[in-house]
Amino acid sequence: MSTTPEQLLTPAEVAALFRVDPKTVTRWANAGRLTSVRTLGGHRRFREAEVRALLEGAIPAQRPSAE
């Protein structure tokens, strides 16, 4: 059985997909909208499958309610 390693994206790569600034991606991670993992060097990486699902609308974006 062959297992392929999980594809991880940098904040810049995620930002390019969503057409936002990389700092916005970091804010989304801090707010819990995206799950991130940390490298041994402390850098954030995002699971490509989760990012693609969010882009395709399979995962609803969590937006704060305006009250």
Secondary structure, 3 states (H helix, E strand, C coil): CCCCCCCEECHHHHHHHHCCCHHHHHHHHHHCCCCEEECCCCCEEEEHHHHHHHHHCCCCCCCCCCC
